Amino acid sequence: MSNTKPNDKICDNTIAARSLAGRVAVVTGASGGVGRAASIALSQEGVHLCLVGRNSKALAETAAMTQQFSEAESFEIDITVEQNSRSLRLRLERELGRLDILVHCAGVIRQAAMGQSSTEDFDLQYATNVRAPYVLTRELLPLLTAAKGQVVFINSSVGLTASRAEVGQYSATKHALRAIADSLREEVNPKGVSVLTMYLGRTATAMQEAVCRAEGKPYRPETLLQPEDVASLMVQVLKLPPSAEVTDISIRPMIKP
């Protein structure tokens, strides 16, 4: 028979979720879609935002949506240009002195059958979807390591399996991004940095609208994954205590075509 009283604490190893308030985050592709939703969700947690994109007007709109919750700075740059990643790092070091979270949302897609595809489209997708996040992560890694920070790669379901026609080029870049994330995780985990990849199914964004148009299909955003749901899940993972790391999340629309 146990001598423990009902109110006695036998064992309490509870570790509180971490607060994101006061942290600094870089979000690429912040001008719309998942990048904008991620920016808004992080701002609601009190995160200081560095919004990265090529469209100054759209970046300003994102900043306006976040200003009631936290501070935000806009960086109108093309991250496919390597020097821009270096310049961003220097500005972060000079003006903020730290970086806790890096969220890669920028990406492009070009669909075509192998026989009709162009090398130019392949080069564009490689530059945006693979080389740019690789270079930016490399540049910002010292800051992330110093903060024992977190890296999030927004990937695609075709980064897991190329099971659709006419997405060979895009899928190849997303498989490459997966390899970068997985290898990076093994390198930086011992230094206290976590790496999350989110593999998204069809999501209600302007990119998906263009895809549907190219496929000759109706765009029905209400049946697709919502950017806000992706952002909410991402924030939940980022708030986990440092004793836990979620490495991969696959999320897709509930309603299938």
C-alpha positions in Angstrom: 0.0 0.0 0.0 1.3 3.4 -0.9 1.9 6.0 1.9 1.6 8.9 -0.6 -1.1 11.4 0.2 -3.4 12.4 -2.7 -1.9 15.9 -2.8 1.7 14.9 -2.6 3.8 15.6 -5.7 5.4 12.3 -6.8 7.3 13.9 -9.7 7.0 17.1 -11.6 9.3 17.4 -14.5 7.1 19.9 -16.4 9.1 22.3 -18.5 7.3 25.4 -19.4 6.8 26.4 -23.1 9.2 29.1 -24.2 8.0 32.7 -24.8 8.8 34.2 -28.1 8.3 37.8 -26.9 11.3 40.0 -27.5 12.9 37.6 -30.0 14.0 38.7 -33.4 12.9 36.8 -36.6 13.7 37.1 -40.3 10.8 36.0 -42.5 11.5 35.7 -46.3 8.6 35.8 -48.7 6.9 38.1 -46.2 5.0 40.0 -48.8 2.1 37.5 -49.0 0.8 34.0 -48.6 2.4 31.8 -45.9 5.1 34.4 -45.3 2.6 37.1 -44.5 0.6 34.7 -42.3 3.8 33.6 -40.5 4.8 37.3 -39.9 1.4 38.2 -38.4 1.4 35.1 -36.2 4.9 35.8 -34.9 4.0 39.5 -34.3 1.1 38.4 -32.1 3.7 36.7 -29.9 5.7 39.9 -29.5 8.5 39.0 -32.0 10.5 41.8 -33.6 10.2 41.2 -37.3 12.5 41.6 -40.2 10.3 41.3 -43.3 12.1 40.2 -46.4 10.7 40.4 -49.9 11.0 42.1 -53.3 7.7 44.0 -53.3 7.9 47.2 -51.2 4.2 47.9 -51.3 3.3 44.4 -50.2 5.9 44.4 -47.5 4.5 47.7 -46.2 1.0 46.1 -46.1 2.4 43.2 -44.1 4.2 45.6 -41.7 0.9 47.5 -41.2 -0.8 44.2 -40.3 1.7 43.5 -37.6 2.4 46.9 -36.1 -0.3 46.8 -33.4 1.5 43.7 -31.9 5.2 44.3 -32.4 7.9 46.2 -34.2 8.7 45.3 -37.8 11.3 46.4 -40.3 11.1 45.8 -44.1 14.0 44.7 -46.2 13.2 45.1 -49.9 15.8 42.8 -51.4 16.2 40.0 -53.9 17.7 37.1 -51.9 18.8 35.3 -55.0 21.6 37.9 -55.1 24.2 36.6 -52.8 25.5 40.1 -51.7 22.0 41.0 -50.5 22.2 38.2 -47.9 25.5 39.5 -46.7 24.1 43.0 -46.5 21.1 41.8 -44.5 23.5 40.0 -42.0 25.5 43.2 -41.5 22.4 45.3 -40.9 21.1 42.8 -38.3 24.5 42.7 -36.5 24.7 46.5 -36.5 21.1 47.5 -35.8 19.7 44.6 -33.7 22.7 42.5 -32.7 20.8 39.2 -32.6 18.7 36.7 -34.5 16.5 34.0 -32.9 14.3 32.7 -35.7 14.7 32.4 -39.5 11.7 31.4 -41.5 12.2 30.5 -45.2 8.9 31.1 -47.1 10.1 32.6 -50.4 9.7 30.3 -53.4 8.6 30.1 -57.0 7.1 27.4 -59.2 7.1 26.8 -62.9 5.2 23.8 -64.3 5.9 22.0 -67.6 6.3 18.6 -69.0 9.9 17.5 -69.4 9.7 17.9 -73.2 8.4 21.4 -73.1 10.4 22.7 -70.0 13.0 25.4 -70.2 16.4 25.5 -68.6 15.7 29.2 -67.7 12.7 28.1 -65.6 14.8 25.4 -63.9 17.6 28.0 -63.1 15.0 30.4 -61.7 13.6 27.8 -59.4 17.0 26.6 -58.3 18.1 30.1 -57.5 15.0 31.0 -55.5 14.1 27.7 -53.9 17.6 26.2 -53.1 20.5 28.5 -53.5 18.9 31.6 -51.9 17.9 29.8 -48.6 21.2 28.0 -48.5 23.2 31.2 -48.8 21.0 33.2 -46.4 21.1 30.5 -43.7 24.9 30.3 -44.1 25.2 34.0 -43.6 22.9 34.2 -40.6 24.1 31.0 -38.9 26.6 32.7 -36.5 23.8 34.9 -35.1 21.4 31.9 -34.9 24.0 29.8 -33.2 24.8 32.6 -30.6 21.1 32.7 -29.8 20.5 29.0 -29.8 17.9 29.8 -32.4 15.4 28.1 -34.6 15.2 27.7 -38.4 12.0 26.9 -40.3 11.9 25.8 -43.9 8.5 26.0 -45.6 8.7 23.2 -48.1 6.1 21.4 -50.3 4.5 17.9 -50.3 6.4 17.3 -53.6 9.6 17.7 -51.6 8.7 14.3 -50.2 7.5 12.5 -53.4 7.4 13.6 -57.0 4.1 11.9 -57.7 2.7 14.4 -60.1 3.4 15.1 -63.7 4.9 18.4 -64.8 6.5 19.3 -61.5 9.8 17.7 -62.1 11.8 20.9 -61.9 10.0 22.3 -58.9 10.0 18.9 -57.1 13.8 18.6 -57.6 14.4 21.9 -55.9 12.2 21.0 -53.0 14.0 17.7 -52.6 17.2 19.6 -52.5 15.8 22.0 -49.9 14.9 19.0 -47.8 18.5 17.7 -48.0 19.8 21.1 -46.9 17.5 21.2 -43.9 18.2 17.6 -42.8 22.0 18.0 -43.1 21.9 21.4 -41.3 19.9 19.9 -38.5 22.7 17.3 -37.8 25.3 20.1 -37.8 23.6 22.6 -35.6 21.6 20.5 -33.1 24.7 20.0 -30.9 25.0 23.8 -30.8 21.4 24.3 -29.5 19.8 25.3 -32.8 16.6 23.5 -34.0 15.5 23.0 -37.6 11.9 22.4 -38.7 10.6 21.6 -42.2 6.9 21.9 -43.0 5.7 20.1 -46.1 2.6 21.8 -47.3 -0.1 20.4 -49.6 -2.0 22.8 -51.8 -2.4 26.1 -49.9 -4.7 29.1 -50.5 -2.1 31.5 -51.9 -1.6 33.6 -55.0 1.0 31.0 -56.1 -1.6 28.3 -55.9 -4.1 30.4 -57.8 -1.6 30.7 -60.6 -1.0 27.0 -60.5 -4.7 26.2 -60.8 -5.0 28.7 -63.7 -2.1 27.0 -65.5 -3.8 23.6 -64.9 -7.1 24.9 -66.2 -8.8 24.1 -62.9 -11.0 26.3 -60.7 -9.3 28.0 -57.8 -11.4 27.2 -54.7 -9.4 28.6 -51.7 -12.0 27.4 -49.2 -11.1 23.8 -50.0 -7.3 24.4 -49.6 -5.0 24.6 -46.7 -5.1 28.0 -45.1 -1.9 30.0 -44.6 -3.1 31.1 -41.1 -3.4 27.4 -40.1 0.2 26.8 -41.2 1.4 29.8 -39.3 -0.5 28.8 -36.2 1.1 25.4 -36.2 4.5 26.8 -36.8 4.2 29.1 -33.8 3.1 26.2 -31.6 6.2 24.3 -32.5 8.5 27.3 -32.0 7.1 27.7 -28.5 8.0 24.2 -27.4 10.6 24.0 -24.7 14.2 23.5 -25.9 14.1 19.9 -24.6 12.0 19.0 -27.7 12.5 19.3 -31.4 9.9 18.7 -34.1 11.8 18.0 -37.3 9.2 17.4 -39.9 5.5 18.2 -40.3 3.4 17.2 -43.3 0.1 19.1 -43.5 -2.4 19.0 -46.3 -6.0 20.1 -47.0 -8.7 17.9 -45.4 -10.9 18.1 -48.5 -9.4 16.2 -51.4 -10.1 17.1 -55.1 
